[in-house]
Amino acid sequence: MLYLKETNVEDAEKEWLFVKDMPEDEFGFLNKWPGISYEDFKAEALPALLDHAKGLNLEEGKVPETFFFLWDDDTIVGQFRLRHYLNDTLRTGAGHIGYFVRKDLRGKHYATEGLKMLLEIARNIVPEDEFYLRVCKINPASLHVMLNNGGKIVAENEERFFVRIKNPGKA
């Protein structure tokens, strides 16, 4: 069974195993903790992830952001991030949502299904009428994930497409 679950202490070891193996930057999806030890994950990363969801101890210019893991039964297959609202930087940049699926599991519709589930959660959190996303042009699979979830390309630059998905919670 496929489901999203917020970062939590009970699943710390599995979350750590996933996060430590994520690249530092893949198509603009950033991971602050590649290669982190389990001890450092529990002492630094996990508290930060939990704090971010509550809007605590945020760096300058950051907004509250909840980290979710996408599980297939008892295996983490992806990570999804939901920024609770936008500031000017996010409005013209990364937007509300980012996601990453383990490289060896891509092409199995995990991202499409995970984004669909996250959009259901986001409708009750995000105050904007639309969800803002962006995607690198060299990542057409991710663009298709967004389009398959109702996304529309609203702008582009040399490197990225900017996509909007209607927020049914605000329609």
C-alpha positions, 0 to 999 in steps of 0.5 A: 500500500502506498501512503505519505507519512510526515517525518517522525521520530518512530521511523527515524532509522528508515528516514535516515537510510533514505536521506543519507543516500539522497544526492545533495542536489538533483534537478534543484531538489536539495538535500542538506544531509547526504552521507549523514551519520545516524547519530547526526541525523537524530541529533541535527537533521530530524529535529530540524525537519520536525521544527520546520513543519512547526515554523520553528528555527527557520533560516532567514527567508524560509517558511514553514515546510513539512517533509513527508516520506512516501512509503510503499508498505514498509519501504520508503520510496520518496520524499515530498516537501510542502511549503505552507505558503509562499514568500516573494522568493518562493513565488518566483522560484521553487514554489510550494512542492518538491519531491524526490523518488529513489533513482532505482524506483523511477518510472513506476508512477511513485511520483505521480501518486505521491504528488496526488496524495500531497495535493490532497493534504496541501489543499487544507494547508496552503492559502494560495489559490494555486500550488506553485511548482517548478521543474528543470527542462532536462527533467521531462519525467517530473514535468509529466508528473505535474501535468498528470496531476492537473498542472499547467505550464504558466511560464518558462526560462532557459532552464525551467518550466513554472507550473501551477495546479489549482488548489481545490481547497480554495476554489 
